[in-house]
């Protein structure tokens, strides 16, 4: 009896952690980690820790821009934006991807220079401790943001969370590299690890850019969501022998930030009254919105023997 309560309480907490609140927390954590990692670099002189600190600067810029975008995305629809402002989150993700790529280029530049001119590292113990502390902060925040991103269906939250998670793995790689330098005395390991970190950051940056572009191009809903929509519509279909009394076709979907949109044709007998047809459409819309939170459905009513797109190959079958 206690498990459902915990689950419900957890979901309620995640809903209370709105995208705007979490992005504000991301800004605060980024400032703290910049201080910790910059101090770690200053104490040790490690280019690996410098690369880590540079990525935290990217985290701060991305978090500030993400905060602006989720604030815009939360605005209600207006005359100029009748479908809402939800796509603003994709700009946040794309901007973050560009910043990640720029930071990776800077890291590689500094690491290559250090590779040809190795320098001794100092106070590694304290520097590594500061790096681990900042990584713990980022790890906790990224975990919260990923869970909340699923609840709020926020691309901006997910992008920032995955970036922070990359930062955690980046710091882990730097720590391992510096520990290896301390154990072996091979100074070239420090810039080599930094280059490896930069390549990993590049991959994350290009992935974010690709996903942002897909979202801005009105990508279809996720396969599992489409399956739910199709199953819901199928529950309203009705046949009499080989004759379809109520059927659906020309189903198209798209995503825009937290919102999902659906357009579909609903065919029914021509002799039905408008009131009866409208009542059925209302029932279908309510069932769809209950099955898929955040869905906005547009259902066009058509008689059974009329098609909406005469040039569509499906209508010629």
N, C-alpha and C positions, 0 to 999 in steps of 0.2 A: 504493500500500500504506500510505502514511502518513496519508491522509485519514480512514479509519475510526478509526484510533487516536486522532486528535485529537478526533473527534466523540465517541467513547466516553469519552475522558478528560474532555471538557467536561461530558458528562452526569453522569459520576461526581462531578465537582466540584460541580455544581448539586445533586445528591442529598445531598452532604455539607453543603451550605449549607441546613440545615433551616429551616423557618419560624421556629422559636424563636430560632435564631442570627441570622437576618436581622432579626427584629423587635428584638432586642437592639442590633444594629448601627444600626437606624433610630432608636432612642432616643438612642444616642451621637451620631449625625450631627445629629439635631434639636437637641440641646443646643449643639453647635458652631455650627450655622447661626444659632441664636437669638442667640448672642453676636456673630457677625460682622454680622448684619443690624441688630441693635440699635445696634451701634457705628456702622454706616453711617448709620442714621437720626439718631443723636446728632450726628454730624459735619456732616451736610448739612441737617437740618431738613426733609427731604422727606417729605410724607405718603405718596407712593408707596412709598418705602422703609419707612415705618412699616407700611403695609399688608402688605408683604412679611414684615416681622418678626412681625406678628400671625399670619399664616398659619403661620409656623414654630412658634409656640406651639401652634397647633392640631395641627401635625405631631407635636409632642412628646406631647401628651395622647393623640392617636390611637395613637401607637406604643406608649405604656405600656399602654393598654387592649388593643391588639392583642396585645401580648406575653402579657398575662394570658389572653386568649381562646385563643390558639394553644396555650398550656400546658394549658388545660382540654380543648381539642379532641383533644390527643394522648393523653388518658387512655384506657385500655382500657374496653370495655363492662363494666357491672356489673349487679347485680340491679335497681337503680333506673333504669338507662339501658341496656337490653339491646341497643339499636342503636348504642351508642357516644355520644360527646359532640361529634361533628363539627359540628353546627349552631352551636356556640359561635362559630365564625368569622363567621357572618352577623351576630351581635350586634356584633362588632368593626366590620364594614363599616358597619352602620347607625349606630353611635355616631359613627364618623368622619364620616359624611354630615351628622349633626346639628351637629357641631362646625364643619364647613366652612361650613354655612349661617349659624351664629352669627357666625363670623369675618367672613364677607362683609357681614353687616349692620353690624358695627362699622366695617369699612373704609368703607362707603358713608357712614355717619354722619360720620366724620372728614373724608372727602373733600369732602362737601357744605359742611361748615363752612369748610374751607380754600378752597373755590371762591369763596365770598363774601368771604373775607378772605385774599387771597394774601400769601405771605411770601417774601422772597428766600432762595435756596438757597446753601449754602456748601460748600466743599471737595468739589465733585462728583466730581472725579477719584478721590480716595481712597475715597469712598463707593461709587462704581460698581465699583471694583476689589474691594472686600470683597463686594459683592453677586454679582459674577461668580464669585468663589472659592466662595461658599456654594452657588451654583447648580451648579457643577461637581461638588461633593460629592453633592448631591441627584441629579444626573443619573446619576452612576456607580452609586449605590445603587439607584435606580429601575430601571436596566437589569438589574442583577443580580437584583433581586426579581421583575421581570416574567418573566425566563427561568426562575427557580426556581419561580414560581407555576405555570407550565405543567407542570413536572416533578412537583411535589407536589400539583397540583390544589387549591391553597389560595386560597380567596376572600379571606381576611384579607391574605395577601401581595399579591395582585393589587390589592386596594383601596388598600393603603398605597402600593404602587408607582405606581398611577395618580394618587394624590394628590400624591406627590413629583414626578411628571412634570408635573402641573399647576403645581406650585410653580416648576419650572424655566421653564415658559413665562410664568408670572406675573413672575418676575424679569427675563426677557428683555423683556417689555413695559415694565416699570418702567425698565429701562436705556435702552431706546429713547426713552421719554417724557422722561427726564431729559436725555438727550443733545439732544433737540429743544428743551428749555427752555434749555439752555446755548447752543445755536446761535441760537435766535430771540429769547430773552429773554421769551417769553410764559409767565408764571408760572402761568396758568390750566391749562396743559397737564398739570402735575403732578397736580392732583386729578382731572382728566378721565381720565387714564391709570389712576389708582387706582380710579375707578368702573368702568372697563372691566375691570380685573383682578377686581374684586369680582363683577361679573356672570358672568365666566367661572368663578369659584370656586363661585358659586351653582349653575350648571349641573352641575358635577361633584358637588356635594353632593346634589342631587336625584337624580342618576343612581345614586349609591351607595345612597341610601335605597330606590329602586325595586328595585334588584337584590337588596338584602338581604331586602326583603319577598317577592320572588319565591322566593328560596331557602327562607325560613321556611315558605312555603306548599307545599312539596314539589313544586317545578317538575320537569317531565320532563327526562330526560337530553338532551344536545345532539343535534341532528339527525344529525351524523356518527357519534356513538356509537350511536344507535338503528339506523342503517343497518348498522353492524358487527354488532350483536346480531341483526338480522333475517337477515343473510347467514350468520351462524354457525348459527342455528336451521335455516335452509333447507338447509344441508349435511347435516342429520340427517333431514330429511323423506324419506319413501319412499312411492311409489305403485305399485300394481299395476293397470295399466289406468286406469280411472276411479275406482278405490277407493283411498283414502288409508290406508296401513298405519300410518304414523307421521306425525302432524301436530301443529302448535302453534297455539294461539289465546289470546285474552284476555291479550294482552301489555300489561303496565303497568310503567312505570318511574318513578323519582324520584331526586332528588339530595339529599344531605345533607353539605355540606362536601366533604371529599375522597372520600367514599364515594358509590357509585351502587348502587341497589337495583332488582331485577327480579323480577316475579311473572309466571308464565306457566303455562298448562295444556299438558300433553303427552299426546296421545291415542295409544293403541296397541291391538292386538287383545286382546279380553277373555280369550282362552285362553292368553296368555303367562303364565309363572310370575312370581311376585313377584321372584325373584332376577334373571331376565332383564330385567324392567322397571327394577329398581333399578340394574342395571349400565349400562343405556343412559342413565338419568338422570345417573349419575355422570360418564359420558363427556361428556354435554352440558354439565354444570356446569363441568367442567374446561376444556372448549373455550371457554366463555363467559368464564371468569375469565382465561384466557390471552389472549383477544382484547381484553378490556376490563379493564385493571388497576384494582383497587379495587372491582370489581363483586361484589355478593352476590346470588346467584340463588336464588329459591325456586320450585321446579318441582313442580306438583301432578300426580300420575299419574291418568289417567282412561281407561276403556275407550273404544274408538272411537265407540260409539253413545250415550255419556253426555256431557251438558253440565253445566258447573259453575254457570252462572247462567241459570236458566230464564226470568227476566224480561228478559234482555238481547236486544234486537232482532236481534243477530247470530245468536242461537241459533234464531230462527224462520225463517231462510232455508233 
